[in-house]
Amino acid sequence: MTDSTAEDAPECRQCGSSVGSTADRRVVPTVEDGEAVYRHFCSDDCLEIWEAAN
């Protein structure tokens, strides 16, 4: 993955916070309709909450 700046950093799929390049950042890749989709999370906690709801 490439480094991102604050302006182009993705938002956490769960809480909406900006996801920077930190050790806590999590990315879940999937394929939907033949396209790669990346879901970004700011922490393990947000990822676990999102996984439990889906």
ABEGO torsion letter per residue (X at the ends): XBBBBAAABBBBAAAGBBBBBBAABBBBBBBBGGBBBBBBBABAAAAAAAAAAX
